[in-house]
């Protein structure tokens, strides 16, 4: 048996030079459908397969093949990938990737452009977990990866073993909403089915069986609070606050702005607004080490907080004067129907600074279902806005003191036991502008964010495994 096969995409890999002897090279038209993966596995007869993914020209580095094979032999991993160098015009820069972990189950995990697969590991994995369904249109490689990750492991080599010419040059903020593009709805459904099957194999899938939200014995000064953490947003904070104060309700509410020691004039703006309207509560934490989650905790545990806490980012505004009333009505309607929500999440529209709609427009997360939403939440990176909480439940867990992923963490934690309500109408304008923190992230920051969300998923999978094990006792 030959030791190595290299699979190249039929288009776009003509520049790849392979000088080593004894290597079989095959061309493939597709590697993503179930039929394509099954055909590839039938064609591949060697110990290892080096898979060149489509999307960019690849130049292997010195002794790259030897290094891949050496690490594969030493580790026994079933799927290996490496860092690389990225060429953009005349400029070449290092492009480190991140380590794979238990919670790295999202289908958009970045493996770069070169992956080494072990025949022995794949045969064992498919024997244990079933063959790749031929009916899959997009998820063949994803299904293979998930199955391999359980037994053989997925390993990153933290060395730049090749150079890739850049193809998708969009900034990180422009790629942010690819996964919720409504044109990819069928794709999302297929990926959800594969992720669900994976969670079932792991013992981390949750049945649609929810705990009731306990009746509160706490006294609240108002029914609802709009919570706005802010630091140095003098250009947008007044719009956000006025949007919150303009809400029309038949119940009392307030707006709690947690000013995280702003230095750009935000504080003065808030003082002026608070002097005009007693519904605005301007809080400044005594601590100076708080992230967005920590600021949320300042508001949630404050005696000024209402029974329901509704999110509004300091960059954004509500889409109308009925947003707050609509969200609170959703909590109360659930009670009248014999259900109870620990959290309600709305839908939002992407706009520019002047409120002109930007693609993909409405982000409604219709992939969420009552039966499987909290499981599919482990596959995707976001869940919508505005996010609203029953404060009685939220005070039991709080938010992590971070400035990224704190909202995602609390949704995962709450949805483990409680039901989450959804509103699919647009209630919120998410403004994209050059000052947004996610408008164009440097690679180290984007990697750090991805590692953190994968870690949140890892922790939640472990918790759900324990949760299911305890239910069976």
N, C-alpha and C positions, 0 to 999 in steps of 0.2 A: 504493500500500500504506500502511495506517495504520502509525504508528510504534510504538505501544505497546498491548498487550493486558494487562488485569489479570484474573487468575484467582482467584476467591474460593471458599472452601469453601461448600457449599450451606447448612451450618449453622454459626452462630457468627461470621459476618462482617457481620451486618446493621448494625453500628455504624460500619463503615468509610465515610467520606465522601470521594468523589472529585469535585472541582470542575473539574478541567482538561477542556477540550474536546478532541474528536478522539481520545478513548480508548475502546477497545472493552472492555466488561466481560463476562466469562463466569462462570457458576457451575459448579463441579465437585463431584461427590459423593465422588470419591476421587482421590488423586494418587500412590498407592504401588504399585498393581499394574501389571504390564506392560500389560494392556489399557487401564487408565486413562491411562497415560502416552502410549500410542500414540493414543488418542482425543483427548487434549489436543493433541498435536502436529498432528493432522489439523485440529482446530478453529482453532488459532492461526495467523493469517495475517500478522501484523505483524512488524516487525524485532525487537522485544523483548517478552518476557513477564514481567510482575511477578507472581510466584507468592506468594500469601498462604497460609502453611502453617496447618493446623488446630491447635487447642490453646490459643487465647487471642484475645481481642479486640484489634485493632490500630488505632492512630490514627497516621496518617502525619504527620511533622513538616513544618515550613515548607520548601517547595521540595524535598521529599524526592525526588519523582519526577525533577525536573530534575537533581538531584545524582547519582542512580543512573545516568541516561542519559548524563550528562556523563562520568562515570568509565568507563562501558562503552565509549563512543566513543573516549576517550583511551587506554584500555588494551587493547582488543580481547579482554578476558577473556570467557569463555563463561558463567561463573556468578559472580555478585556477591552479597555479603551485607554487612550493616552491623551495628554496635553498636546498642543501643537503650536506652530507659529502661523500667524495670519498675515497674508500679503494683501495690501490694499494699495494698488498702484505701485509706486516705487518704495513704499514703506512696509517694513516687516516688523511685527511685534509679537511678543509672547502672548499666548491665549491659554491660560490655565483653565481647566474644567474643575468640577467639584466631585467629591467622593459619593458613590452610590450608597444608600442606606435603606433600611427597612421601609421607611416612609417615602422613598423616591418612586412612588407608583404613578406619578403624573405621566401622561403620554407624551409630553413635550420635553422630557428630560434631555439635556444636551450631551450627547456622547461624542460630539465632533463629527469627523467624516470617515474614521477608520475604526472598525471593530473586529476583534479576533474571537472566533467561536470554537469551542471544543466539541468534536464529534461524540466523544465518550460521554460528556456531560449532557449533551442534548438528547442522546438516545436514552439515557437513564431518566432524565427529566420528563420526556414525553411518555415514557413507559409508566411513570408514576402518576402523571397529571393529565394524560390524554393527548392525542394528536392535535395539531393545529387545524381548526375547522376550515375546510376548503371554501365555505360560504362567505368568509370574511372579505369585505371589500377593501379595508384600509388597515386592519388591526393584526395582520399576520405576524409581523415582526414584534409588535407590542405584546401579543399573547406569548410568543416564544420567550421574550425577555422576562415577563412576569413569572413564567413557569421555571425558567432557569434560575431566577433569583432566590427561589425557595431552597434548593438543594445545593447547587454548584457554586453559587455566589457570583457577583458582578464586581469586577476589580478595576480600579483606575491606576494607571501607571503615571506618576506625577513627573513625567519627562516629555519634552516636545519631540515626538518621534516622527513628525512630518510637518510639511508646510501646506497650508490651504489658501487658495486665492479666494478672497471675500466675494460673496454673491449677494446676500441679504444685508445691505448696508444701512437699513433703517435703524434709528435710535431705539433704545429699549422701550421708551414710552410709546412709540408707534407700534411695537409688536405686542403691547400689553394686552390687547383685547382680541387677538387672533383666535383664542380658544372659545370665545362666545359669539363669533361671527354667525349670524343666523343662516347664512348660506351653507354652513357646515353642520346643520342639525343632524342629518343622518350619520355623519361621521361621529358626532358626539354621542349619539345613542349607542353606536357599536362599541365605542371605547368604554362607555359606562358599563355595558354588559360584560366586557372582558375584565374591567377592574372589579366589578361585583363578584365575578367568579373567583378572582384572585383573593379577595377578602374572605370569601367563604372557605377557600382552601386554607387560609391562615387562621381561621377561627375568629376573625375580627368583624364579620358581617353582623349587622344588627337588624333584627326583625322590626317591622313597623308596630312596635308595642311600646307605648310611652307612659312615663310616670305623670301623674297629675301635678300641676303646679300648686303648691300648698296655699291655702288662704292666708293672707298676711295679717299679723297681729300688730304690725308697726303702724305708727301714725305718720302721715305724710302731709306737708304743708300745702301741696298742690297735687293735682292728678298727674301732671306730666312736666318734665323738664327737657328742654332742648340743651344738649351739652356740646360746647364748642371749645376744644383745646386749641391754643394758638401760641405761636412764637414767631415774631417778626413777619407779620402779614399786613402791614399798614395799607397796602394797595387793595386788599380784598376783605378785610375783617368787617368793615362797616356794612358792606353789601350782605355778608352772611348774617350779621346780627339783625339788620333791618328785615331780612327775609324771615327770620325766626319770630321776631316781634310782631310781624304783620299777620301771623296765623289767626284765623277766625275759628273759635271753638265755643262750645257751651259749657266748658269747664275751665277752672283756673289752671294756668301754667306759668312757668317762668323760663328764663334763658340763662343758663349758667356758663359763663365764659371763664375758662381757666387759663389765665395769662402767664405763660411759662417764662417770666422774666424777659419780656421783649425789650429790645434796645433801639428799635427803628421808628418809634412814634406810635406803635400799636397801643401801648398803654394809655397814652394821652387820648387817643381816639375812643377807647373803651370808657375812660372816665367821663368824657363828654356825653357819650350815649347813655351811660348809666344815670347821669344827672337828669336826663330827659325822660327816662322811662323806668319806673320802679320794678318792672318785671325783669330787668336786666341785672343779674348778679355778677359782679366782676371779682373773681377770686385770684389771688396770687399765692402760690404755694410757698411755704417757708423753706422747703427743700429746693436745692438747685440741681438735683441729679435725676429729675423725672423726664421720662419719655412721654409719648402720647398716651400710652396705657396708664402710666402713673398719674397723668393729669386727669384722665377719666376717673381713676379711683378717688382723686381729691373731690370730684363732683359727686360721684355715686355715694360715697360715705359721708357726704356733707348732710347736715340736718336740713338744708334748704332743698334737697333733691326730692322730686316727686315720685309717685308710685311707678311711673313709666319714664325711662330715660331714652331719648331719641337723639341720634347722632346727626351732626352737621359739621362738615369740615370747614376750616376757616377760609378755604379757597372757593367754596361752593355756595349754592343757594337752593332753596326749595323751589319747585316748579310752579307753585301756586299757593294760595292762602288756605287751602284745605288739607295740606299734607299732614299736619299734626293730628287733626281730627280724624282723618282717614286711618292713620296708623293706630290710634287709640281705639277706634271703633273695631278694628280687626281683633285686638285683644279681647274686647268685650263680646263680640259676636261669637268667638270661640267658646266662651263660657256659656253662652245661651244655647249652644249646640252640643253641650256636654263634653267639649274639648277644653284644653287650656294650653296656651302658648307661653313658653319662657322667653320667646323672642319673636319678633316680626321683622322681616326684611322686605324692602320695597324694590322698585326698579328705577333706573336713572338713565338720563340721556347725556351723551358726550357732546359738549359744546366748546367753542372757543371762548376767549375772554369776553367777547361781545355777544355771547349766547347764540351764535350761529352753530347749527348742528354739524358735528364732525362724524365721519365714518368710525365705527359701524352704527352710530346713532343710538337707538334704544338698547340698553343692556338689561334684559328682563330675567335672565337665568331660568328660562322655562324648562331647562333640563332637570330642575328640581321637581321631584315628586314626593308625595307624602310617604309612599311605600319605600323609596330608596334614596331620597335626597341626602340624608345624613351619611349614607355610605358613599355616594358619589362625591360628597364634599371632600373626601380624602384624595380625589383624583384631580380636582381643579384648584386653581390658585385664588379664586375670589368668589364672593357669594352675593354681592349686590349692596345697594344703599337706597334709602337710609336704613340703618340698623337700629332697632329699638328693643329695649329689654324690660322685662319685669324686674324691678329693682330688688324685690324681696329675694329672688333667686340669684341675681347678679351679685348681691352683697355676700352671698355664701362662698363665692369663688374669686371675685375680683378679676382684674386684667393684668397680664404680665407687663412689667415696666419697660416696654420697648417702644420704638417709634416706627416699627414696621411689623405687620403680621399680628399685632395685638388683638385686632378684631377677629381675624381668622382663628386665632387660638381659642377665643372665648366661644365662637360658634361651634367649633369641634367639641369643646368641653360640655357646653349646654346641650347640644343635640345628642350626646351620648345617652341621656336619660329623658330629655323633654322634647316635645314637639316644637318645631319652628314654623310659624305662619309665613305665607308669601303673598305679596301684592304685585301683580304683573303690569300695572299701569305705571307710567312715568311720574314719579313724585319729586324728582330731584334733578338738578343740573350739575353735572360734574365738569368743572371748567378746566380745560387743558391750556396751559400757557407756559412761557419760558421759565417762570419761577416755580413751577410744580416740582416737588421733590422727586417725582418719578418720570420727568419729561425726557431725560437722557442720562441714564445712570452709567457711570464708569464701570468697567468690567469687574473690578474688585468688589464694588458695592452690589452690583447685580448678583454676583456669586454669593456674597454674604447673605443677601436676602433669600436666595434660593436654598441655601444650606439651612437657614433658620426655618423656613416653611417645611422643608423636608423633615427637619428634626421635630417640628410640631406634629407632623403626620406620624412619625415614628413613635413618639410618646403616646399619641392617641390610639394607634394600632395596638400597642402593648397594653394600654388601659382597657381597650375593648376586648382583647383576648382574656384578660382577667375578669372583666365584667361578665362575659359569656360563660367562663369556667365557673364562676361563683353561682350563676343562675342554674347550672346543671347539677350542682351539689345538692 
